[in-house]
């Protein structure tokens, strides 16, 4: 059994900070660029509002995931293993 991560403080881990930065900074900017390109490919016509919102949301989530995945874990972010647990 793997218990929650051992954190010495209540501060967020590096991966959480990376996800936040990726989804808050990179995601919206990248979404605008992708939507612009999609509209150009659509002969200058605006995409339906629900499609724009879906693309925007998916890119923001993906940017956050990629940022968190690419960030290495801190040495403090090691799982605590229960020695009495059976495999």
N, CA, C and O of each residue as an XYZ file, in Angstrom:
348
protein
N       0.847     -1.175      0.000
C       0.000      0.000      0.000
C       0.896      1.242      0.000
O       1.834      1.344      0.791
N       0.597      2.170     -0.885
C       1.357      3.416     -0.946
C       0.520      4.507     -0.303
O      -0.622      4.748     -0.694
N       1.097      5.151      0.676
C       0.405      6.230      1.371
C       0.629      7.548      0.643
O       1.439      7.596     -0.283
N      -0.056      8.612      1.028
C       0.134      9.904      0.356
C       1.585     10.377      0.435
O       2.371      9.902      1.255
N       1.911     11.318     -0.435
C       3.272     11.854     -0.474
C       3.655     12.486      0.850
O       2.836     13.122      1.514
N       4.903     12.304      1.219
C       5.416     12.918      2.439
C       5.872     14.330      2.090
O       6.826     14.518      1.335
N       5.191     15.300      2.637
C       5.554     16.681      2.390
C       5.919     17.337      3.714
O       5.145     17.272      4.668
N       7.086     17.967      3.787
C       7.488     18.605      5.030
C       6.698     19.874      5.336
O       6.634     20.295      6.491
N       6.099     20.487      4.323
C       5.322     21.704      4.531
C       4.020     21.603      3.753
O       3.788     20.647      3.013
N       3.184     22.601      3.938
C       1.918     22.649      3.201
C       2.090     23.318      1.839
O       1.115     23.500      1.109
N       3.312     23.680      1.497
C       3.578     24.316      0.206
C       3.295     23.331     -0.920
O       3.553     22.137     -0.768
N       2.767     23.811     -2.056
C       2.492     22.903     -3.166
C       3.776     22.316     -3.761
O       4.837     22.939     -3.711
N       3.667     21.134     -4.311
C       4.832     20.483     -4.905
C       5.203     21.161     -6.222
O       4.438     21.965     -6.754
N       6.377     20.832     -6.736
C       6.852     21.434     -7.989
C       5.935     21.103     -9.151
O       5.705     21.942    -10.022
N       5.409     19.884     -9.170
C       4.536     19.489    -10.270
C       3.213     20.267    -10.233
O       2.666     20.610    -11.281
N       2.708     20.540     -9.041
C       1.481     21.334     -8.915
C       1.728     22.751     -9.406
O       0.903     23.317    -10.123
N       2.850     23.317     -9.025
C       3.192     24.665     -9.491
C       3.374     24.698    -11.007
O       2.966     25.659    -11.659
N       3.981     23.658    -11.569
C       4.173     23.597    -13.017
C       2.833     23.495    -13.738
O       2.627     24.143    -14.764
N       1.924     22.685    -13.204
C       0.597     22.561    -13.830
C      -0.130     23.901    -13.793
O      -0.752     24.309    -14.774
N      -0.046     24.574    -12.658
C      -0.703     25.873    -12.520
C      -0.140     26.878    -13.518
O      -0.891     27.597    -14.176
N       1.174     26.922    -13.625
C       1.803     27.842    -14.565
C       1.477     27.509    -16.007
O       1.208     28.398    -16.814
N       1.503     26.227    -16.325
C       1.211     25.808    -17.700
C      -0.219     26.105    -18.102
O      -0.479     26.536    -19.225
N      -1.151     25.873    -17.178
C      -2.549     26.093    -17.527
C      -2.950     27.561    -17.424
O      -3.893     27.987    -18.090
N      -2.257     28.334    -16.606
C      -2.631     29.745    -16.433
C      -1.916     30.672    -17.406
O      -2.462     31.713    -17.771
N      -0.724     30.322    -17.830
C       0.066     31.223    -18.670
C       0.147     30.714    -20.115
O      -0.206     31.428    -21.053
N       0.606     29.500    -20.276
C       0.834     28.967    -21.616
C      -0.483     28.590    -22.301
O      -0.672     28.867    -23.485
N      -1.380     27.964    -21.560
C      -2.622     27.459    -22.137
C      -3.473     28.501    -22.846
O      -3.831     28.295    -24.006
N      -3.816     29.624    -22.192
C      -4.659     30.617    -22.866
C      -4.011     31.212    -24.116
O      -4.681     31.407    -25.130
N      -2.716     31.499    -24.047
C      -2.039     32.067    -25.216
C      -2.015     31.066    -26.366
O      -2.284     31.424    -27.513
N      -1.696     29.828    -26.060
C      -1.670     28.791    -27.090
C      -3.065     28.559    -27.665
O      -3.210     28.316    -28.864
N      -4.081     28.630    -26.825
C      -5.459     28.463    -27.286
C      -5.849     29.525    -28.298
O      -6.472     29.226    -29.316
N      -5.478     30.771    -28.013
C      -5.807     31.855    -28.943
C      -5.143     31.641    -30.303
O      -5.753     31.877    -31.346
N      -3.903     31.195    -30.281
C      -3.181     30.952    -31.538
C      -3.831     29.810    -32.320
O      -4.025     29.916    -33.531
N      -4.162     28.734    -31.636
C      -4.787     27.592    -32.301
C      -6.154     27.973    -32.863
O      -6.493     27.588    -33.982
N      -6.939     28.726    -32.097
C      -8.249     29.155    -32.592
C      -8.107     30.068    -33.811
O      -8.906     29.988    -34.743
N      -7.107     30.919    -33.804
C      -6.855     31.795    -34.956
C      -6.534     30.963    -36.206
O      -7.066     31.217    -37.286
N      -5.667     29.978    -36.042
C      -5.296     29.123    -37.169
C      -6.510     28.325    -37.652
O      -6.710     28.170    -38.857
N      -7.312     27.821    -36.725
C      -8.512     27.072    -37.122
C      -9.489     27.955    -37.892
O     -10.130     27.498    -38.838
N      -9.600     29.212    -37.490
C     -10.491     30.124    -38.213
C      -9.947     30.443    -39.605
O     -10.710     30.589    -40.559
N      -8.617     30.549    -39.710
C      -8.026     30.758    -41.038
C      -8.302     29.559    -41.943
O      -8.616     29.721    -43.122
N      -8.183     28.364    -41.385
C      -8.459     27.154    -42.161
C      -9.938     27.025    -42.505
O     -10.305     26.322    -43.446
N     -10.779     27.706    -41.742
C     -12.222     27.684    -41.967
C     -12.637     28.855    -42.861
O     -13.776     29.320    -42.797
N     -11.716     29.323    -43.686
C     -11.945     30.407    -44.651
C     -12.377     31.704    -43.975
O     -13.220     32.434    -44.497
N     -11.791     31.988    -42.805
C     -12.056     33.243    -42.110
C     -13.345     33.286    -41.321
O     -13.620     34.276    -40.643
N     -14.135     32.240    -41.394
C     -15.388     32.223    -40.634
C     -15.112     31.812    -39.194
O     -14.291     30.935    -38.928
N     -15.812     32.463    -38.273
C     -15.645     32.117    -36.876
C     -16.231     30.747    -36.600
O     -17.253     30.362    -37.168
N     -15.573     30.027    -35.727
C     -16.078     28.718    -35.318
C     -17.257     28.923    -34.374
O     -17.349     29.964    -33.723
N     -18.159     27.948    -34.289
C     -19.260     28.066    -33.328
C     -18.722     28.262    -31.900
O     -17.646     27.773    -31.552
N     -19.480     28.971    -31.106
C     -19.038     29.335    -29.757
C     -18.700     28.110    -28.900
O     -17.700     28.109    -28.181
N     -19.535     27.070    -28.979
C     -19.276     25.883    -28.159
C     -17.997     25.164    -28.594
O     -17.311     24.569    -27.763
N     -17.674     25.214    -29.875
C     -16.431     24.596    -30.370
C     -15.226     25.395    -29.878
O     -14.217     24.819    -29.470
N     -15.335     26.720    -29.918
C     -14.242     27.566    -29.417
C     -13.973     27.287    -27.941
O     -12.819     27.179    -27.526
N     -15.036     27.171    -27.153
C     -14.881     26.908    -25.714
C     -14.251     25.533    -25.474
O     -13.411     25.375    -24.589
N     -14.662     24.549    -26.263
C     -14.107     23.205    -26.100
C     -12.623     23.175    -26.451
O     -11.826     22.583    -25.724
N     -12.250     23.805    -27.558
C     -10.839     23.853    -27.955
C     -10.027     24.585    -26.896
O      -8.947     24.134    -26.514
N     -10.539     25.701    -26.428
C      -9.870     26.508    -25.412
C      -9.614     25.672    -24.148
O      -8.507     25.665    -23.609
N     -10.647     24.977    -23.693
C     -10.533     24.168    -22.476
C      -9.541     23.023    -22.654
O      -8.694     22.798    -21.789
N      -9.640     22.298    -23.766
C      -8.753     21.158    -23.991
C      -7.287     21.581    -24.073
O      -6.413     20.883    -23.559
N      -7.016     22.708    -24.711
C      -5.627     23.153    -24.833
C      -5.086     23.610    -23.489
O      -3.920     23.360    -23.182
N      -5.906     24.275    -22.678
C      -5.457     24.712    -21.357
C      -5.118     23.501    -20.481
O      -4.085     23.484    -19.811
N      -5.981     22.506    -20.490
C      -5.727     21.295    -19.692
C      -4.485     20.565    -20.208
O      -3.660     20.111    -19.415
N      -4.350     20.451    -21.518
C      -3.196     19.763    -22.101
C      -1.893     20.500    -21.788
O      -0.880     19.869    -21.486
N      -1.918     21.830    -21.861
C      -0.710     22.603    -21.555
C      -0.297     22.408    -20.100
O       0.889     22.267    -19.803
N      -1.259     22.400    -19.205
C      -0.953     22.157    -17.797
C      -0.398     20.761    -17.573
O       0.563     20.584    -16.824
N      -1.004     19.758    -18.226
C      -0.533     18.384    -18.074
C       0.899     18.227    -18.589
O       1.733     17.599    -17.936
N       1.177     18.796    -19.753
C       2.525     18.687    -20.321
C       3.547     19.375    -19.421
O       4.640     18.851    -19.208
N       3.194     20.540    -18.896
C       4.115     21.253    -18.007
C       4.387     20.445    -16.743
O       5.532     20.360    -16.300
N       3.354     19.855    -16.162
C       3.535     19.063    -14.944
C       4.305     17.779    -15.231
O       5.145     17.366    -14.432
N       4.021     17.145    -16.369
C       4.696     15.898    -16.723
C       6.182     16.128    -16.976
O       7.013     15.291    -16.623
N       6.514     17.260    -17.587
C       7.903     17.548    -17.933
C       8.723     18.017    -16.731
O       9.953     18.015    -16.787
N       8.065     18.415    -15.657
C       8.774     18.895    -14.465
C       9.182     17.708    -13.605
O       8.336     16.891    -13.241
N      10.466     17.600    -13.274
C      10.884     16.490    -12.421
C      10.384     16.673    -10.989
O      10.221     17.800    -10.519
N      10.150     15.594    -10.323
C       9.699     15.660     -8.933
C      10.831     16.126     -8.036
O      12.006     15.886     -8.313
N      10.461     16.786     -6.974
C      11.434     17.232     -5.987
C      11.888     16.026     -5.153
O      11.204     15.004     -5.114
N      13.013     16.146     -4.506
C      13.477     15.044     -3.650
C      12.567     14.866     -2.441
O      12.585     13.809     -1.810
N      11.775     15.876     -2.109
C      10.823     15.765     -0.998
C       9.553     15.023     -1.394
O       8.767     14.652     -0.523
N       9.336     14.800     -2.684
C       8.108     14.193     -3.185
C       8.243     12.681     -3.343
O       7.931     12.144     -4.407
N       8.691     12.002     -2.327
C       8.843     10.548     -2.408
C       7.654      9.882     -1.726
O       7.222     10.342     -0.669
N       7.120      8.816     -2.300
C       6.006      8.141     -1.644
C       6.450      7.447     -0.368
O       7.568      6.941     -0.274
N       5.565      7.433      0.599
C       5.824      6.745      1.857
C       5.186      5.372      1.734
O       3.984      5.270      1.484
N       5.961      4.326      1.903
C       5.469      2.972      1.756
C       5.191      2.381      3.126
O       6.020      2.479      4.031
N       4.043      1.778      3.274
C       3.655      1.148      4.530
C       4.379     -0.190      4.645
O       4.117     -1.087      3.843
N       5.277     -0.357      5.610
C       6.038     -1.598      5.705
C       5.190     -2.823      6.068
O       5.616     -3.952      5.821
N       4.009     -2.625      6.644
C       3.176     -3.761      7.042
C       2.179     -4.155      5.959
O       1.415     -5.103      6.137
N       2.181     -3.454      4.870
C       1.243     -3.779      3.789
C       1.734     -5.017      3.035
O       2.935     -5.250      2.897
N       0.787     -5.788      2.563
C       1.132     -6.957      1.769
C       1.005     -6.599      0.297
O       0.087     -5.876     -0.090
N       1.922     -7.101     -0.528
C       1.872     -6.744     -1.960
C       0.699     -7.322     -2.704
O       0.555     -7.091     -3.904
